[in-house]
Structure formats: C-alpha cells, structure tokens
Amino acid sequence: MAEYGNRTISKGWNMYENDVGWRLRHVRESRDLSRKDVENLTGSEFKESILAMYENGRRRIPTPRLKRLADFYDVSIGWLMGEAVAQDNKKDVSVEALLMADPNFSEEERRLMLDVLEIIKAKRRAEGKI
C-alpha cells in the first residue's frame, strides 16, 4: 500500500488514474450530484458504472472524455489532471477547486469550508453585491 495525501492506494495502481478519479469524484460531490445525476444530465454519455470506475481509478479515462467531463463540471481539464489549481479561461481562482486540490483536507473539513463559502455568498447576495 502507498500513502497519497490522506488516502491509501494499492501498489500497482497508477497514481494518475487515482488522482484524476479523486478529483472527478470531489468535483461531482461539490456540486451535490450523484453519479446517476451525471448520467441523466449528460444524456447517458457517462454511465453511472463507468463514472464509478473512473472515480475509483480502475479505468483510465480517454482525454476527449475527460475534456467533456471538465466542460460539464465547469472546471479546467488541467485541474482534473492535477496540473492547475484554477479554472482555465477565467480570471477568478475557483475556491472550490483549490479545496479539492489539497488531498490533506479531510472530507469533513472540505464540507465545512464549502458551507462557510455558501454563507458568505448568501450574505453577499443579500447585500446586493452579487
């Protein structure tokens, strides 16, 4: 077994697939989507079972499909591949992407930080700043 952030990965598994899978799962979960939701919203282009294999690092995702998922989730393909911390073609850094990029945060810590961000966004909307 190998340690990767706060995750343990079986020897022989490709770190790339695991990292991409981890990012795919976390970006999906950060949008409160189930795999079935993604399947339905993409017109069954991404089957629930295939998404599970991508997310668990059991299947390598071809670059064109990774690009379509990046577009669907509105994140950069570079971020999904672990090469960037911000979304491409956008001036603002995605705070959610930054949170997901650090594997040292626990799931509970990520959810807490995302909840705080939602409170701040709601406050800004109430003040007419958004």
Summary of the structure (lengths in Angstrom):
residues: 130
radius of gyration: 15.5
end to end distance: 46.5
largest distance: 52.5
contacts: 335
relative contact order: 0.13
helix: 56%
strand: 5%
